[in-house]
Amino acid sequence: MADIKSHIVSTGHYLPEKALTNQDLEKMVDTTDEWIFQRSGIKSRHIATEDQKTSDLATAAAKEALERSGLNASDIGAIIVATTTPDQTFPAVAVRVQAALDIPPCIAFDVQAVCSGFVYALSVADNFIKAGQVKRVLVIGAEKMSSIVNWEDRTTCVLFADGAGALILEGRKEGEGIVSTHLYADGRHADILQTSGGPSMNGVSGHIEMEGREVFKHAVVCMANVVEEAIRANGFIPEDIDWLVPHQANIRIIESTAKKLNMPMDKVVVTVEGHGNTSAASIPLALHTAVADGRIKRGQLLLLEAMGGGLTWGSALIRF
């Protein structure tokens, strides 16, 4: 089955209606619009309502991807959801999406690699297809990060947000599709980006804790390295890349990665200003945005990359 390639058939997205601006945050914590924007590039972010669950966001994004594909629910052979904020400890968000969309019995599970989760999920889906186990996979990144934010911590509450992005992969014998994926983790640095709780630790989900400077330092190096690896491993040069679609964590990290690649910012998809950091949802949200507005076109070479808590990081080179 080595000649099978995973192609992106369609994309979808969902952003909650409520927009929380920097001006709104000025009324909640000791911060300013200028301080937030200079350090992160964020002006506004979307926040789910209290009764909206991650599976609701994931289902909405998946429904759009399914509608845009022209496929039926019965055509889906697997559902993989990347999320840090599941509805429950179990069952997986993936099975909630399956039930909501009336997808028949299939493979369905969640992947937890925080902000790198979507790249991890994409790699797993690609390998399922290459192995001939399934023909089509619904891959989703969905987060309700507002549920694990300490809204009194001005260093983190201004960064994170909610949303979901999805795509459908299909195995085909022609074309390139997903060219390669590259995944890494280094648990020695887990404590610089973590939550203060968990089921077996203290029975609560806890809040995000982050050592910002350390995270920034590792992010710039790790993401640049894994991007360069993807390019070199496939015989390309940076100039061959049509679009860099990075994790939308921080505009300074995005700019630093682009600079290391000598890539102009007009070839980088940036949505952080209006989306904030939606963790595993940020790459598929950015991808959908650029596909929907016509920037990303068929045949173009895309490079996806992310780093998240764990530390985890990874990249994916894709011929769209």
C-alpha positions as a Markdown table, in Angstrom:
| # | Residue | x | y | z |
|---|---|---|---|---|
| 1 | Met | 0.0 | 0.0 | 0.0 |
| 2 | Ala | 3.1 | 2.3 | -0.2 |
| 3 | Asp | 1.7 | 4.0 | -3.3 |
| 4 | Ile | -1.3 | 5.3 | -1.4 |
| 5 | Lys | -1.2 | 9.0 | -0.5 |
| 6 | Ser | -3.4 | 11.0 | 1.9 |
| 7 | His | -5.1 | 13.9 | 0.2 |
| 8 | Ile | -7.1 | 16.7 | 1.8 |
| 9 | Val | -10.6 | 16.6 | 0.4 |
| 10 | Ser | -12.1 | 19.5 | 2.4 |
| 11 | Thr | -11.8 | 21.6 | 5.4 |
| 12 | Gly | -14.2 | 23.0 | 8.0 |
| 13 | His | -14.2 | 25.3 | 11.0 |
| 14 | Tyr | -16.2 | 26.6 | 13.9 |
| 15 | Leu | -15.6 | 29.7 | 16.1 |
| 16 | Pro | -17.9 | 30.5 | 19.0 |
| 17 | Glu | -20.0 | 33.7 | 18.6 |
| 18 | Lys | -18.7 | 35.5 | 21.6 |
| 19 | Ala | -15.6 | 37.6 | 20.9 |
| 20 | Leu | -13.5 | 38.7 | 23.8 |
| 21 | Thr | -11.4 | 41.7 | 23.0 |
| 22 | Asn | -8.3 | 43.1 | 24.6 |
| 23 | Gln | -10.4 | 46.0 | 25.8 |
| 24 | Asp | -12.7 | 43.5 | 27.5 |
| 25 | Leu | -9.7 | 42.0 | 29.3 |
| 26 | Glu | -8.6 | 45.4 | 30.5 |
| 27 | Lys | -11.7 | 45.4 | 32.7 |
| 28 | Met | -11.0 | 41.9 | 34.0 |
| 29 | Val | -7.2 | 41.9 | 34.8 |
| 30 | Asp | -4.4 | 44.3 | 35.2 |
| 31 | Thr | -3.4 | 44.6 | 31.5 |
| 32 | Thr | -3.7 | 46.8 | 28.4 |
| 33 | Asp | -4.5 | 46.3 | 24.8 |
| 34 | Glu | -1.0 | 47.5 | 23.9 |
| 35 | Trp | 0.7 | 45.1 | 26.3 |
| 36 | Ile | -1.2 | 42.1 | 25.0 |
| 37 | Phe | -0.8 | 43.0 | 21.3 |
| 38 | Gln | 2.9 | 43.8 | 21.5 |
| 39 | Arg | 3.7 | 40.5 | 23.2 |
| 40 | Ser | 1.4 | 38.2 | 21.4 |
| 41 | Gly | -0.1 | 39.8 | 18.3 |
| 42 | Ile | -3.6 | 39.1 | 19.6 |
| 43 | Lys | -6.4 | 41.6 | 19.5 |
| 44 | Ser | -9.4 | 39.4 | 20.0 |
| 45 | Arg | -10.4 | 35.8 | 20.6 |
| 46 | His | -13.5 | 33.6 | 20.6 |
| 47 | Ile | -14.9 | 32.2 | 23.9 |
| 48 | Ala | -17.5 | 29.4 | 24.1 |
| 49 | Thr | -20.5 | 29.7 | 26.2 |
| 50 | Glu | -20.7 | 27.9 | 29.5 |
| 51 | Asp | -23.0 | 25.2 | 28.0 |
| 52 | Gln | -20.9 | 24.6 | 24.9 |
| 53 | Lys | -18.7 | 21.6 | 25.1 |
| 54 | Thr | -15.6 | 20.8 | 23.0 |
| 55 | Ser | -17.6 | 18.1 | 21.2 |
| 56 | Asp | -20.1 | 20.7 | 20.1 |
| 57 | Leu | -17.3 | 22.8 | 18.6 |
| 58 | Ala | -15.7 | 19.7 | 17.0 |
| 59 | Thr | -19.0 | 18.6 | 15.6 |
| 60 | Ala | -19.8 | 22.0 | 14.0 |
| 61 | Ala | -16.3 | 22.0 | 12.3 |
| 62 | Ala | -16.6 | 18.4 | 11.2 |
| 63 | Lys | -20.1 | 19.0 | 9.8 |
| 64 | Glu | -18.8 | 21.8 | 7.6 |
| 65 | Ala | -15.9 | 19.7 | 6.3 |
| 66 | Leu | -18.3 | 16.9 | 5.5 |
| 67 | Glu | -20.7 | 19.2 | 3.7 |
| 68 | Arg | -17.9 | 20.8 | 1.7 |
| 69 | Ser | -16.6 | 17.4 | 0.7 |
| 70 | Gly | -19.8 | 16.1 | -0.9 |
| 71 | Leu | -19.4 | 12.9 | 1.0 |
| 72 | Asn | -21.8 | 11.1 | 3.2 |
| 73 | Ala | -21.4 | 10.2 | 6.9 |
| 74 | Ser | -21.1 | 6.6 | 5.9 |
| 75 | Asp | -18.0 | 7.3 | 3.8 |
| 76 | Ile | -15.9 | 8.1 | 6.9 |
| 77 | Gly | -13.8 | 5.2 | 8.2 |
| 78 | Ala | -12.1 | 6.9 | 11.2 |
| 79 | Ile | -12.4 | 9.9 | 13.4 |
| 80 | Ile | -9.4 | 11.3 | 15.2 |
| 81 | Val | -9.8 | 14.4 | 17.5 |
| 82 | Ala | -6.9 | 16.3 | 18.8 |
| 83 | Thr | -7.9 | 18.0 | 22.1 |
| 84 | Thr | -6.6 | 19.0 | 25.5 |
| 85 | Thr | -10.0 | 19.8 | 26.8 |
| 86 | Pro | -12.3 | 16.8 | 26.3 |
| 87 | Asp | -15.9 | 17.0 | 27.5 |
| 88 | Gln | -15.3 | 14.2 | 30.0 |
| 89 | Thr | -12.4 | 12.0 | 31.1 |
| 90 | Phe | -14.1 | 9.4 | 28.9 |
| 91 | Pro | -15.6 | 8.7 | 26.5 |
| 92 | Ala | -13.6 | 10.4 | 23.8 |
| 93 | Val | -14.7 | 13.5 | 22.0 |
| 94 | Ala | -14.4 | 11.5 | 18.8 |
| 95 | Val | -17.3 | 9.2 | 19.7 |
| 96 | Arg | -19.5 | 12.2 | 20.6 |
| 97 | Val | -18.8 | 13.7 | 17.1 |
| 98 | Gln | -19.5 | 10.3 | 15.6 |
| 99 | Ala | -22.9 | 10.1 | 17.3 |
| 100 | Ala | -23.8 | 13.7 | 16.5 |
| 101 | Leu | -23.1 | 13.2 | 12.8 |
| 102 | Asp | -24.6 | 9.8 | 12.6 |
| 103 | Ile | -21.4 | 8.2 | 11.3 |
| 104 | Pro | -21.7 | 4.4 | 11.4 |
| 105 | Pro | -19.3 | 2.2 | 13.5 |
| 106 | Cys | -15.7 | 3.0 | 12.7 |
| 107 | Ile | -12.4 | 3.9 | 14.4 |
| 108 | Ala | -12.8 | 6.8 | 16.7 |
| 109 | Phe | -10.5 | 8.2 | 19.4 |
| 110 | Asp | -8.8 | 11.3 | 20.8 |
| 111 | Val | -5.1 | 12.4 | 20.6 |
| 112 | Gln | -3.5 | 14.5 | 23.4 |
| 113 | Ala | -0.4 | 16.4 | 22.4 |
| 114 | Val | -1.7 | 19.8 | 23.4 |
| 115 | Cys | -0.8 | 22.5 | 20.7 |
| 116 | Ser | 0.9 | 19.9 | 18.5 |
| 117 | Gly | -2.1 | 17.6 | 18.7 |
| 118 | Phe | -3.4 | 18.3 | 15.2 |
| 119 | Val | -0.1 | 17.5 | 13.6 |
| 120 | Tyr | 0.1 | 14.3 | 15.7 |
| 121 | Ala | -3.5 | 13.4 | 14.7 |
| 122 | Leu | -2.8 | 14.1 | 11.0 |
| 123 | Ser | 0.3 | 11.8 | 11.1 |
| 124 | Val | -1.7 | 9.0 | 12.7 |
| 125 | Ala | -4.5 | 9.4 | 10.1 |
| 126 | Asp | -2.0 | 9.4 | 7.3 |
| 127 | Asn | -0.5 | 6.1 | 8.5 |
| 128 | Phe | -3.9 | 4.5 | 8.8 |
| 129 | Ile | -4.5 | 5.4 | 5.2 |
| 130 | Lys | -1.1 | 4.3 | 4.0 |
| 131 | Ala | -1.5 | 1.0 | 5.8 |
| 132 | Gly | -4.8 | 0.4 | 3.9 |
| 133 | Gln | -6.9 | 0.2 | 7.0 |
| 134 | Val | -9.2 | 3.0 | 6.1 |
| 135 | Lys | -9.9 | 5.1 | 3.0 |
| 136 | Arg | -11.1 | 8.3 | 4.6 |
| 137 | Val | -10.4 | 9.9 | 8.0 |
| 138 | Leu | -12.1 | 12.9 | 9.6 |
| 139 | Val | -9.3 | 14.7 | 11.5 |
| 140 | Ile | -10.3 | 17.4 | 14.0 |
| 141 | Gly | -8.6 | 19.8 | 16.3 |
| 142 | Ala | -11.0 | 21.2 | 18.9 |
| 143 | Glu | -10.5 | 23.1 | 22.2 |
| 144 | Lys | -12.3 | 24.9 | 24.9 |
| 145 | Met | -9.2 | 26.4 | 26.4 |
| 146 | Ser | -11.3 | 28.9 | 28.3 |
| 147 | Ser | -12.3 | 26.1 | 30.6 |
| 148 | Ile | -8.7 | 25.6 | 31.9 |
| 149 | Val | -7.6 | 29.2 | 32.0 |
| 150 | Asn | -7.1 | 31.0 | 35.3 |
| 151 | Trp | -9.0 | 34.2 | 34.5 |
| 152 | Glu | -7.0 | 36.1 | 37.2 |
| 153 | Asp | -3.6 | 35.2 | 35.6 |
| 154 | Arg | -2.9 | 38.0 | 33.2 |
| 155 | Thr | 0.0 | 36.2 | 31.6 |
| 156 | Thr | -2.1 | 33.3 | 30.3 |
| 157 | Cys | -5.8 | 34.4 | 30.2 |
| 158 | Val | -5.0 | 36.9 | 27.4 |
| 159 | Leu | -3.5 | 34.2 | 25.2 |
| 160 | Phe | -5.9 | 31.2 | 25.0 |
| 161 | Ala | -9.2 | 30.8 | 23.2 |
| 162 | Asp | -11.8 | 28.3 | 21.9 |
| 163 | Gly | -12.6 | 26.9 | 18.5 |
| 164 | Ala | -12.4 | 23.9 | 16.2 |
| 165 | Gly | -11.0 | 23.1 | 12.7 |
| 166 | Ala | -11.4 | 19.9 | 10.7 |
| 167 | Leu | -10.4 | 18.2 | 7.5 |
| 168 | Ile | -11.1 | 15.0 | 5.6 |
| 169 | Leu | -8.3 | 12.9 | 4.3 |
| 170 | Glu | -8.8 | 10.4 | 1.5 |
| 171 | Gly | -6.4 | 7.8 | 0.2 |
| 172 | Arg | -5.6 | 8.1 | -3.5 |
| 173 | Lys | -3.0 | 6.5 | -5.7 |
| 174 | Glu | -2.3 | 9.7 | -7.7 |
| 175 | Gly | -0.6 | 12.9 | -6.6 |
| 176 | Glu | 1.5 | 13.7 | -3.5 |
| 177 | Gly | -1.0 | 14.6 | -0.7 |
| 178 | Ile | 0.8 | 14.4 | 2.6 |
| 179 | Val | 4.4 | 14.1 | 1.7 |
| 180 | Ser | 5.8 | 13.5 | 5.2 |
| 181 | Thr | 5.2 | 14.1 | 8.9 |
| 182 | His | 7.8 | 14.6 | 11.6 |
| 183 | Leu | 7.0 | 14.3 | 15.3 |
| 184 | Tyr | 9.0 | 14.8 | 18.5 |
| 185 | Ala | 8.6 | 15.1 | 22.3 |
| 186 | Asp | 10.9 | 15.9 | 25.2 |
| 187 | Gly | 9.3 | 15.2 | 28.6 |
| 188 | Arg | 12.3 | 16.8 | 30.4 |
| 189 | His | 10.7 | 20.2 | 29.8 |
| 190 | Ala | 7.1 | 19.2 | 30.7 |
| 191 | Asp | 7.0 | 21.5 | 33.7 |
| 192 | Ile | 7.4 | 24.8 | 31.7 |
| 193 | Leu | 3.9 | 24.4 | 30.2 |
| 194 | Gln | 1.4 | 22.3 | 32.1 |
| 195 | Thr | -1.9 | 22.4 | 34.1 |
| 196 | Ser | -2.2 | 22.4 | 37.8 |
| 197 | Gly | -4.4 | 19.3 | 37.9 |
| 198 | Gly | -5.6 | 16.1 | 36.4 |
| 199 | Pro | -7.8 | 13.0 | 37.1 |
| 200 | Ser | -5.0 | 11.0 | 38.9 |
| 201 | Met | -3.3 | 14.0 | 40.4 |
| 202 | Asn | -6.0 | 15.8 | 42.3 |
| 203 | Gly | -9.2 | 15.0 | 40.5 |
| 204 | Val | -9.7 | 18.4 | 38.8 |
| 205 | Ser | -8.7 | 19.7 | 35.4 |
| 206 | Gly | -6.6 | 22.5 | 36.9 |
| 207 | His | -5.4 | 25.7 | 35.2 |
| 208 | Ile | -2.7 | 26.4 | 32.6 |
| 209 | Glu | 0.7 | 27.2 | 34.1 |
| 210 | Met | 3.4 | 28.6 | 31.8 |
| 211 | Glu | 6.9 | 29.8 | 32.0 |
| 212 | Gly | 6.6 | 32.2 | 29.0 |
| 213 | Arg | 10.3 | 32.9 | 28.4 |
| 214 | Glu | 11.3 | 29.3 | 28.5 |
| 215 | Val | 8.4 | 28.3 | 26.2 |
| 216 | Phe | 9.3 | 31.0 | 23.7 |
| 217 | Lys | 13.0 | 29.9 | 23.7 |
| 218 | His | 12.2 | 26.3 | 23.0 |
| 219 | Ala | 9.4 | 27.1 | 20.5 |
| 220 | Val | 11.6 | 29.1 | 18.2 |
| 221 | Val | 14.4 | 26.4 | 18.1 |
| 222 | Cys | 12.1 | 23.3 | 18.0 |
| 223 | Met | 9.8 | 24.6 | 15.3 |
| 224 | Ala | 12.5 | 26.0 | 13.1 |
| 225 | Asn | 14.4 | 22.6 | 13.3 |
| 226 | Val | 11.4 | 20.5 | 12.6 |
| 227 | Val | 10.4 | 22.7 | 9.6 |
| 228 | Glu | 13.9 | 22.5 | 8.2 |
| 229 | Glu | 13.9 | 18.7 | 8.7 |
| 230 | Ala | 10.7 | 18.4 | 6.7 |
| 231 | Ile | 12.1 | 20.5 | 3.8 |
| 232 | Arg | 15.4 | 18.7 | 3.7 |
| 233 | Ala | 14.0 | 15.2 | 4.0 |
| 234 | Asn | 12.1 | 15.6 | 0.8 |
| 235 | Gly | 14.7 | 17.4 | -1.3 |
| 236 | Phe | 13.0 | 20.8 | -1.2 |
| 237 | Ile | 14.4 | 24.2 | -0.3 |
| 238 | Pro | 12.5 | 26.9 | 1.7 |
| 239 | Glu | 11.6 | 28.8 | -1.5 |
| 240 | Asp | 9.6 | 25.8 | -2.7 |
| 241 | Ile | 7.1 | 26.2 | 0.1 |
| 242 | Asp | 4.0 | 28.1 | -1.0 |
| 243 | Trp | 2.5 | 28.6 | 2.5 |
| 244 | Leu | 3.7 | 28.1 | 6.0 |
| 245 | Val | 0.7 | 27.3 | 8.3 |
| 246 | Pro | 2.0 | 27.5 | 11.8 |
| 247 | His | 0.5 | 27.0 | 15.2 |
| 248 | Gln | -1.0 | 30.4 | 16.2 |
| 249 | Ala | 0.5 | 30.8 | 19.6 |
| 250 | Asn | 2.3 | 34.1 | 19.4 |
| 251 | Ile | 3.2 | 36.4 | 16.5 |
| 252 | Arg | 6.8 | 36.8 | 17.7 |
| 253 | Ile | 7.3 | 33.0 | 17.6 |
| 254 | Ile | 5.7 | 32.9 | 14.1 |
| 255 | Glu | 7.9 | 35.7 | 12.8 |
| 256 | Ser | 11.0 | 34.1 | 14.3 |
| 257 | Thr | 10.3 | 30.8 | 12.6 |
| 258 | Ala | 9.7 | 32.5 | 9.3 |
| 259 | Lys | 12.9 | 34.5 | 9.7 |
| 260 | Lys | 15.0 | 31.4 | 10.3 |
| 261 | Leu | 13.6 | 30.0 | 7.1 |
| 262 | Asn | 14.2 | 33.2 | 5.2 |
| 263 | Met | 10.5 | 33.1 | 4.4 |
| 264 | Pro | 8.6 | 36.4 | 3.8 |
| 265 | Met | 5.6 | 36.9 | 6.1 |
| 266 | Asp | 3.3 | 37.2 | 3.1 |
| 267 | Lys | 3.8 | 33.4 | 2.6 |
| 268 | Val | 2.7 | 32.7 | 6.2 |
| 269 | Val | -0.9 | 32.2 | 7.2 |
| 270 | Val | -1.5 | 34.3 | 10.4 |
| 271 | Thr | -4.8 | 34.2 | 12.2 |
| 272 | Val | -3.6 | 34.8 | 15.8 |
| 273 | Glu | -4.8 | 38.4 | 15.9 |
| 274 | Gly | -8.5 | 37.4 | 15.8 |
| 275 | His | -8.3 | 33.8 | 17.0 |
| 276 | Gly | -5.8 | 33.8 | 19.9 |
| 277 | Asn | -4.1 | 30.5 | 20.8 |
| 278 | Thr | -6.7 | 27.7 | 20.3 |
| 279 | Ser | -4.1 | 25.0 | 20.9 |
| 280 | Ala | -4.8 | 21.9 | 18.8 |
| 281 | Ala | -7.5 | 23.8 | 16.8 |
| 282 | Ser | -5.2 | 26.6 | 15.7 |
| 283 | Ile | -3.6 | 24.9 | 12.6 |
| 284 | Pro | -6.8 | 23.5 | 11.1 |
| 285 | Leu | -8.5 | 26.9 | 11.8 |
| 286 | Ala | -5.7 | 28.8 | 10.0 |
| 287 | Leu | -5.7 | 26.2 | 7.2 |
| 288 | His | -9.4 | 26.5 | 6.6 |
| 289 | Thr | -9.3 | 30.3 | 6.7 |
| 290 | Ala | -6.7 | 30.4 | 3.9 |
| 291 | Val | -8.4 | 27.7 | 1.9 |
| 292 | Ala | -11.8 | 29.5 | 2.2 |
| 293 | Asp | -10.5 | 32.9 | 1.2 |
| 294 | Gly | -8.7 | 31.5 | -1.8 |
| 295 | Arg | -5.1 | 32.1 | -0.7 |
| 296 | Ile | -4.3 | 28.3 | -0.6 |
| 297 | Lys | -4.9 | 26.7 | -3.9 |
| 298 | Arg | -4.8 | 23.1 | -5.2 |
| 299 | Gly | -1.3 | 21.9 | -6.1 |
| 300 | Gln | 0.5 | 24.3 | -3.6 |
| 301 | Leu | 3.0 | 23.0 | -1.1 |
| 302 | Leu | 2.1 | 23.6 | 2.5 |
| 303 | Leu | 4.2 | 23.3 | 5.6 |
| 304 | Leu | 2.4 | 22.9 | 8.9 |
| 305 | Glu | 4.2 | 23.2 | 12.3 |
| 306 | Ala | 3.5 | 23.4 | 16.0 |
| 307 | Met | 4.9 | 23.1 | 19.5 |
| 308 | Gly | 3.0 | 22.5 | 22.7 |
| 309 | Gly | 3.1 | 21.3 | 26.2 |
| 310 | Gly | 5.0 | 18.1 | 26.8 |
| 311 | Leu | 7.1 | 19.4 | 25.2 |
| 312 | Thr | 5.7 | 18.1 | 21.9 |
| 313 | Trp | 6.4 | 19.5 | 18.4 |
| 314 | Gly | 6.0 | 18.4 | 14.8 |
| 315 | Ser | 5.6 | 19.4 | 11.2 |
| 316 | Ala | 3.8 | 18.1 | 8.2 |
| 317 | Leu | 4.6 | 18.8 | 4.5 |
| 318 | Ile | 1.5 | 18.6 | 2.3 |
| 319 | Arg | 0.8 | 19.0 | -1.4 |
| 320 | Phe | -2.7 | 20.5 | -1.3 |
